[in-house]
Amino acid sequence: MLAATSCGGSTDEPGGDDISSGSRHVNLIAYATPKPGFDVVIPAFRRTEAGRDIGFSQSYGPSGDQSRKVARRVPADVVNVSVQPDITRLVDAGVVDEDWQQREPNGSVPFGSVVAFVVRKGNPKNIHGWDDLLRPGVQVITPNPGSSGSAKWNLLAPYAVHSDGGSDHQAGLDYIAELIRDHVTVIPKSGREATTAFEQGQGDVLISYENEAIMLDRADATASPDKQVEYFVPAETFRIENPVAVVNTTSDESAARDFVDYLFTDEAQVLWAEQGFRPVMPSAIAATSALFPGEIDTLWTIDELGGWDAVDAELFGPDGAITEIFDTGGRQ
């Protein structure tokens, strides 16, 4: 499975749309997970009047790594990352304007997801909720929060559940420590690499974005019985928000802005939903609700934990509590 492509050159795929040609050009640098969405959204944008002569190059990889590349002035016009701090890094580096969240609806978050579980077909380990991940013998796959934004979301979900939204900080950390120490046997760099590891037969449970889970579930149609999976969203989970911004060093701000604007249109929102990503605009949410079955009793959000500035410093920064847990292998 493709985890990354280069920033330059053709982005053609055999049998797919040629999206590289055009008199104007947009370099998209994104985290790994939304590639299936962009594979349909970009060609649709190129069929619009605004996008008909705009070609694209794409780069996909772990969110933190992609953000650091753009901060080092790798050519980029549009960035899409997994977590807000990866754009904050670009604001601090002077390559994204401070008002980026005010430039588009929904705080410049065009799509999102929720934290889900992927298990083997038939759910042989009988996994139904977060406590089940700590049962003896259950092996869990989740990526490294040092490089992957999806890993941060994956861990914020059980932290919020077991700390009751941060009110019992230590209880949340105790859960994360036990999970990492006794159950996480594979720690890939990105959410996409974690999906690939699970596809290859590693682990009993993949903590994942719902859209990755949907993609794996759809692959069952062509998978051998021993490779088939199923997924579900736990009753308590976390809302994932994946922001987008135009880089202020772009050589064609109009083209970049037109593309970002398009991501919030009804057409693009429905395309995102069809690829398993939850839309954010009310009309699209209503129109695509049947694509996201199941009920969520409690959906925690980053704002309920104090916002990304506080959460990143306290949990994931160089001196963060979850960073320390990973550095010590869960031995607090």
C-alpha positions in Angstrom: 0.0 0.0 0.0 1.3 3.4 -1.0 2.4 5.5 2.0 4.0 8.4 0.2 4.6 9.9 -3.2 7.1 12.5 -4.2 6.4 16.2 -4.3 7.2 16.6 -8.0 6.7 14.7 -11.2 3.7 12.9 -12.6 1.0 11.8 -10.2 -0.6 9.6 -12.8 -1.7 6.1 -11.7 -2.3 3.2 -14.1 -5.9 3.3 -15.2 -6.5 6.4 -13.2 -7.0 10.1 -13.9 -4.1 12.2 -15.1 -4.1 15.0 -12.6 -0.6 16.3 -13.3 -1.3 18.3 -16.5 -2.3 22.0 -16.5 -0.9 25.5 -17.1 -1.2 26.1 -13.3 0.0 23.8 -10.5 -0.8 23.0 -6.9 1.6 21.1 -4.6 -0.4 19.2 -2.0 1.4 17.9 1.0 -0.8 15.9 3.3 -0.7 13.3 6.0 -1.0 9.7 4.8 -4.6 8.7 5.6 -6.7 10.9 3.3 -5.1 9.8 0.0 -8.1 7.8 -1.0 -10.3 10.9 -0.6 -8.0 13.1 -2.5 -7.9 10.5 -5.3 -11.5 11.3 -6.1 -11.8 14.9 -4.9 -8.9 16.2 -7.0 -10.2 14.9 -10.3 -13.7 16.2 -9.4 -12.2 19.7 -8.7 -10.4 19.6 -12.1 -13.8 19.1 -13.8 -15.0 22.4 -12.3 -14.5 25.8 -14.0 -12.1 26.9 -11.3 -10.0 23.8 -11.4 -10.0 22.8 -15.1 -6.5 23.9 -15.9 -4.8 23.2 -12.5 -2.4 20.2 -12.3 -1.4 18.6 -9.0 1.6 17.0 -7.4 1.0 15.2 -4.1 3.1 14.0 -1.1 1.7 11.8 1.6 3.3 10.7 4.8 3.2 10.9 8.6 1.6 14.2 9.6 4.4 15.5 11.9 7.0 14.6 9.3 5.1 16.3 6.5 4.7 19.4 8.7 8.4 19.6 9.4 9.1 19.3 5.7 6.9 22.3 4.9 8.5 24.2 7.7 11.9 23.6 6.0 10.4 25.2 2.9 9.8 22.1 0.8 7.7 23.5 -2.1 4.1 23.4 -1.1 0.9 25.2 -1.8 -1.7 23.4 0.3 -1.2 21.4 3.5 -3.6 19.0 5.1 -2.5 17.5 8.4 -3.9 15.2 11.0 -3.7 17.6 14.0 -3.8 21.4 14.6 -0.3 21.5 16.2 1.2 20.5 12.9 -0.2 23.7 11.3 0.8 25.7 14.4 4.4 24.6 13.6 4.0 26.2 10.2 2.6 29.4 11.6 5.6 29.6 13.9 7.8 29.0 10.9 6.2 31.9 9.0 4.8 29.8 6.1 1.1 29.8 7.1 -0.7 33.0 8.1 -1.9 33.3 11.7 -5.6 33.7 10.6 -5.7 30.4 8.7 -8.6 29.1 10.8 -10.7 32.1 9.8 -10.2 31.6 6.1 -12.6 28.7 5.7 -15.7 27.3 7.4 -15.5 25.0 10.4 -12.1 26.4 11.5 -10.6 25.2 8.2 -11.4 21.6 8.9 -13.0 20.2 5.7 -13.5 16.6 6.9 -12.8 14.4 9.9 -13.5 11.0 11.5 -13.9 9.2 14.8 -11.6 6.7 16.5 -12.7 3.1 15.7 -11.5 -0.5 16.2 -10.7 -2.9 13.5 -10.7 -6.6 14.5 -10.4 -9.9 12.7 -13.5 -11.3 11.0 -15.9 -12.7 13.6 -14.2 -10.7 16.4 -12.4 -13.8 17.8 -11.0 -11.8 20.8 -14.5 -10.6 21.6 -13.5 -6.9 21.6 -16.3 -4.4 22.4 -14.8 -1.5 24.3 -11.7 0.1 25.6 -11.3 -2.1 28.6 -11.2 -5.2 26.4 -7.9 -4.0 24.9 -6.3 -4.7 28.3 -7.3 -8.3 28.5 -4.4 -10.8 28.6 -3.1 -11.8 25.2 -4.8 -9.0 23.2 -2.2 -7.4 20.8 -2.9 -3.8 19.7 -1.5 -1.8 16.8 -1.4 2.0 16.9 1.2 4.3 15.4 3.8 6.4 17.2 2.5 9.8 18.4 6.0 11.3 17.8 5.5 11.1 14.0 1.8 10.4 13.5 -1.1 12.7 14.2 -3.5 9.7 14.0 -1.7 8.2 17.0 -2.5 11.3 19.0 -6.2 10.9 18.2 -6.1 7.2 18.9 -4.6 7.8 22.4 -6.8 10.8 23.2 -9.9 8.6 23.0 -9.0 6.2 25.8 -7.4 9.0 27.8 -10.7 11.0 27.6 -12.8 7.9 28.5 -10.7 6.8 31.5 -10.0 10.3 32.8 -13.6 11.4 32.3 -12.6 14.2 30.0 -9.4 15.0 31.8 -10.9 15.3 35.3 -8.9 12.3 36.5 -5.6 12.8 34.7 -3.7 10.0 36.3 -6.4 7.4 35.5 -6.1 8.3 31.9 -2.4 8.0 31.9 -2.5 4.7 33.8 -4.7 3.2 31.1 -2.3 4.4 28.3 0.7 3.1 30.2 -0.8 -0.4 30.6 -1.9 -0.4 26.9 1.6 0.5 25.7 3.5 -1.7 28.1 1.5 -4.9 27.8 -0.5 -4.8 24.5 1.0 -2.5 21.8 3.5 -4.8 20.0 3.8 -2.8 16.7 4.3 1.0 16.6 4.3 2.1 12.9 5.2 5.7 12.0 1.8 6.6 10.5 -1.8 5.6 10.5 -1.5 4.2 7.0 1.5 2.1 8.0 -0.4 0.8 10.9 -3.2 -0.2 8.6 -0.7 -2.0 6.4 0.8 -3.9 9.4 -2.7 -5.1 10.4 -3.5 -6.1 6.8 -0.3 -8.2 6.9 -1.7 -10.2 9.9 0.0 -8.4 12.8 -2.1 -7.7 15.9 -5.6 -8.5 17.1 -7.0 -5.0 17.2 -6.1 -1.9 15.1 -7.0 1.5 16.7 -7.7 3.6 13.7 -9.6 6.4 12.0 -13.1 5.2 11.1 -12.3 5.9 7.4 -9.3 3.6 7.5 -11.6 0.9 9.1 -14.2 1.4 6.3 -11.5 1.0 3.7 -10.3 -2.2 5.2 -13.9 -3.5 5.5 -14.6 -2.8 1.9 -11.4 -4.7 0.9 -13.1 -7.9 2.3 -14.8 -8.3 -1.1 -11.5 -9.4 -2.6 -9.6 -10.6 0.4 -9.0 -14.2 1.3 -11.0 -15.4 4.4 -7.9 -15.2 6.7 -7.4 -11.6 5.7 -11.0 -10.4 6.3 -11.8 -7.9 9.0 -14.7 -6.1 10.6 -14.9 -2.8 12.4 -17.0 -0.8 14.9 -17.0 2.5 16.6 -16.9 2.1 20.4 -19.7 3.7 22.4 -17.3 6.3 23.8 -14.9 7.7 21.3 -13.2 10.9 20.1 -13.9 13.3 17.2 -11.0 13.6 14.8 -10.5 17.0 13.0 -8.0 17.3 10.2 -7.3 20.9 9.2 -6.1 22.3 5.9 -4.3 25.6 5.1 -2.8 27.5 2.2 1.0 28.0 2.4 1.8 31.7 2.1 4.9 30.9 0.0 2.7 29.5 -2.7 3.4 30.6 -6.3 -0.3 30.5 -7.2 -2.4 31.5 -4.2 -5.5 31.8 -6.3 -5.3 28.2 -7.5 -4.5 27.0 -4.0 -7.4 28.9 -2.5 -9.8 27.7 -5.1 -8.9 24.1 -4.3 -9.3 24.6 -0.6 -12.6 26.4 -1.1 -13.8 23.5 -3.2 -13.2 21.0 -0.3 -16.1 22.6 1.6 -18.6 22.5 -1.3 -21.5 20.1 -1.2 -20.0 18.1 -4.1 -16.7 17.6 -2.4 -18.3 16.9 1.0 -20.3 14.0 -0.4 -17.2 12.6 -2.1 -15.3 12.7 1.2 -18.2 10.9 2.8 -18.3 8.2 0.1 -14.6 7.5 0.9 -15.4 7.0 4.6 -14.5 10.5 5.9 -17.1 12.3 7.9 -18.2 15.6 6.3 -18.5 18.8 8.3 -21.0 20.9 6.5 -24.6 20.5 7.8 -26.2 19.7 4.4 -23.7 17.0 3.6 -23.9 15.5 7.2 -27.6 15.1 6.7 -27.3 13.7 3.2 -24.7 11.1 4.1 -25.7 10.0 7.6 -26.6 6.5 6.3 -23.0 5.9 5.4 -22.0 6.0 9.1 -24.1 3.4 10.9 -24.0 2.8 14.7 -24.6 4.9 17.7 -22.0 6.9 19.7 -23.1 7.5 23.3 -20.2 9.9 24.2 -18.1 11.7 21.6 -15.3 13.5 23.3 -13.6 16.5 21.6 -10.3 18.3 21.8 -12.0 21.4 23.1 -13.4 19.5 26.1 -9.8 18.6 27.0 -8.7 22.2 26.9 -7.7 22.6 23.3 -4.6 21.6 21.3 -2.2 24.1 22.9 -2.8 22.7 26.4 -3.2 19.0 25.3 -0.1 19.0 23.1 2.1 20.5 25.8 0.8 18.4 28.6 0.6 15.0 26.8 2.6 15.0 23.6 5.3 17.6 23.8 8.9 16.8 24.6 8.1 16.7 28.3 4.5 15.4 27.8 3.2 12.6 29.9 2.3 10.3 26.9 5.6 11.0 25.3 7.3 9.8 28.5 5.1 6.7 28.5 6.3 5.8 25.0 9.9 6.6 25.8 9.8 4.2 28.7 7.7 1.5 27.1 4.9 2.2 29.4 6.9 1.9 32.6 5.8 4.9 34.6 
